[in-house]
């Protein structure tokens, strides 16, 4: 398996959870503190911090601390890696489907040309 797949795997795992996707949507508007991010979710703070740890672990968010306040901001670089991977997959499948279409058209034309 290529080494490039490893960071992409972590991003996909992070994006698989709706709480983490909601956090990313919130951070796409502006940086926010842990308290601001946790407010809309009905869960204990330690559980919510686990979500932030996953997001930070795969590089989707970065945090900074000023005094006792930790602020998170989104980092789009891992999303670009995922987009590049998806684009590569889409191109491969489009090429394969084009080949299948050409083959099926060839079969169809051969069937038409055969005497009955």
C-alpha positions in Angstrom: 0.0 0.0 0.0 1.4 3.4 -0.9 2.6 5.7 1.9 0.4 8.5 0.6 -2.7 6.5 1.6 -1.9 6.7 5.3 -2.7 10.4 5.8 -5.8 10.1 3.6 -7.0 7.2 5.7 -6.8 9.3 8.9 -8.7 12.1 7.3 -11.5 9.7 6.1 -11.7 8.2 9.6 -12.0 11.7 11.1 -14.6 12.8 8.6 -16.7 9.6 9.2 -18.0 11.1 12.4 -20.8 13.7 12.2 -19.6 15.5 15.4 -16.2 16.0 13.8 -17.7 17.1 10.5 -19.8 19.7 12.4 -16.7 21.0 14.2 -15.0 21.4 10.8 -18.0 23.3 9.4 -17.9 25.6 12.5 -14.2 26.2 12.1 -14.6 26.9 8.4 -16.3 30.2 9.5 -13.6 31.3 12.1 -11.3 30.0 14.8 -13.0 29.0 18.0 -12.2 28.0 21.6 -12.8 24.6 23.0 -15.8 26.0 24.9 -17.3 27.6 21.8 -16.9 24.4 19.8 -18.3 22.1 22.6 -21.3 24.3 23.3 -23.8 22.8 20.7 -23.0 19.2 21.6 -24.7 17.2 24.4 -21.6 15.4 25.6 -19.1 15.5 28.4 -16.1 17.7 27.7 -13.6 14.8 27.9 -15.6 13.0 25.2 -15.6 16.1 23.0 -11.9 16.6 23.5 -11.4 13.2 22.0 -13.0 14.4 18.8 -10.7 17.4 18.7 -7.7 15.1 19.3 -8.7 13.0 16.3 -9.1 16.1 14.1 -5.7 17.5 15.3 -4.1 14.1 14.9 -4.8 13.8 11.2 -3.9 17.5 10.7 -7.4 18.9 9.9 -7.2 21.4 12.8 -4.4 23.2 14.6 -4.6 24.5 18.1 -2.8 27.3 20.0 -2.9 28.1 23.6 -3.0 31.6 25.2 -3.0 31.4 28.9 -5.7 28.8 29.8 -7.6 29.2 26.5 -7.0 26.8 23.7 -8.2 28.0 20.2 -8.7 25.8 17.2 -8.5 26.6 13.5 -9.0 24.6 10.4 -6.1 23.5 8.3 -7.2 22.7 4.7 -4.0 20.9 3.6 -5.3 17.4 4.5 -8.5 18.1 2.7 -6.5 18.9 -0.5 -4.8 15.5 -0.2 -8.2 13.8 0.0 -9.5 15.8 -3.0 -6.4 14.8 -5.0 -6.9 11.2 -4.1 -10.6 11.4 -5.0 -9.8 13.1 -8.3 -7.3 10.3 -9.1 -9.9 7.6 -8.3 -12.6 9.4 -10.4 -10.2 9.6 -13.4 -9.4 5.9 -13.1 -13.1 4.9 -13.0 -14.0 7.3 -15.8 -11.3 5.7 -18.0 -12.5 2.2 -17.1 -16.1 3.1 -17.8 -15.1 4.6 -21.2 -13.3 1.4 -22.0 -16.3 -0.6 -21.0 -18.6 1.6 -23.1 -16.3 1.2 -26.1 -16.2 -2.5 -25.7 -20.0 -2.7 -25.4 -20.5 -0.6 -28.5 -18.1 -2.8 -30.4 -20.1 -5.9 -29.3 -23.3 -4.2 -30.3 -21.9 -3.3 -33.8 -20.7 -6.9 -34.2 -24.1 -8.2 -33.4 -25.7 -5.9 -35.9 -23.3 -6.9 -38.7 -23.9 -10.7 -38.2 -26.4 -12.2 -40.6 -29.6 -13.6 -39.0 
